[in-house]
Amino acid sequence: MNFVGRSQKKQVQAGKVLQHTTLKFRLYPTPEQAELMEKTFGCCRYLWNQILSDVQEFYAATDVHYIPTPAHYKKDAPFLREVDSQALCTVHQNLRKAFMDFFRNPAVFSYPRFKTKKARRDSFTVYCREYRTGPSIYLTGTGLQMPKLGLVRAKVHRKPLHWWSLRFVTVSRTRSGKYFCAATFGYEVSAPKQVNPAPERTVGLNYSPSGFYVDSQGANPDQPATAKSREKLARMQKKLSRMVPGSQNYQDQLQKIRLLHEHITNQRKDFIHKESRRIANAWDAVCVRADDLTELSRGMTQGDLRDAGYGMFRECLRYKLERQGKPLILVDRYYPSTRTCSACGHVEAAVSYKRRTWTCPACGTVHQREINAAKNIKAEGLARFRA
């Protein structure tokens, strides 16, 4: 049998960098496999909550931070032995990392919270181990071989290259009952040559509630046609509100709404990945403003910034540019890009976001508000990059 991917740790060669790629596949487990997956979801959630509770109690009593291992709980909770121990070890590692991130930078990372059964998605992660008989997890042409689960049938739409090394697999279940696995592979690539951006090869992006973004050349992207899907969603939710909660018709309608939510999510993700790839290939540098999207969305009445996926769009741009040696230049969030005249540099006292155009009192230039902001973001980004 041919094993795809190996987990052996090797030193990165000179002039090489370690790169990771995640492939997501749809899983089609048998009823027995699905039952074991559900047990694993529940055990991981139970273990997280128990460890977090004991950490808080131990710290309150002794003023010492101590995180017990999963083996400490298997005696009182024997059902933990029914699932893969690697998934439980990953829970311990993730909670430990969550505490380390919180103590290192509490302004950015929040204190770990308890998990609820009503979460949007259940998941567990298993790392690939190398044994004499072969790796503990490997991908075949028809599915994914995992400990205790066996061979789980999957839709393998894309096969990894033969030199890729499988690092870990995350199995998840959506609210609609679909199972997926995200297999992360690691491999070495040549270090990209750093690109020195020129002004004519640099673009500035400014967030636009109506058009997702406006670039420094005045262009808008072709957004996905989610309007019809959202209108259909509104009709389905209105119909759901008239049904008796808990009835069979209510559950059937709720399942249809969950599937439509997933369809809208997939439309948004497809648009974000394709648009970020187009920009990363077309330009040598991209300048964006480092806005706090949560705070920015509070003052907006048009559209939902978090629902638009602009934060995910910035992250996709970052790693896709980074893999080509191109920079994503962040401009200070308090930089007055909207109020600054891109022609003469005059800073206006205030420009309402409701105004589409404004005239500079110093030079008389008439500006399109969003295009002018994108031009200023590009100029400020290049100035910061060369400073």
Helices and strands as residue ranges (DSSP letters): E 16-28, H 31-62, G 70-73, G 78-82, H 85-104, E 122-127, E 130-131, E 134-135, E 138-139, E 143-146, E 150-155, E 165-173, E 179-190, G 199-201, E 202-208, E 212-215, H 227-241, H 248-282, E 285-289, H 293-298, H 305-308, H 310-322, E 328-331, E 357-359, E 366-368, H 369-386
